[in-house]
């Protein structure tokens, strides 16, 4: 899942490159959590839980008629 973070200070990442205070990045939740726990960034939006999947009415098989 992708989340958006905003950096509080300057740094760099081997894949994403350099970042400065105020830069915004959308990345996977594990990397975002790492930066937030380390105090380098903050979430711009609250991390969202994955939506619960429920079967819809169309997905249910049709009932058979009794003979």
C-alpha angles and dihedrals in degrees: 000000000000121000132180124237134179119217121234097195143015124279144122142245127206093233105027097038128214125352133185135200109290096025116131124216134184111210142144117297095248094058092043091051090051093053093045094048090047090054094241096113145011132218113261089202130022112269108257126221117237111269115259113246117224126176114255127224092256091056093060115096117248116261117248121236117247115243 
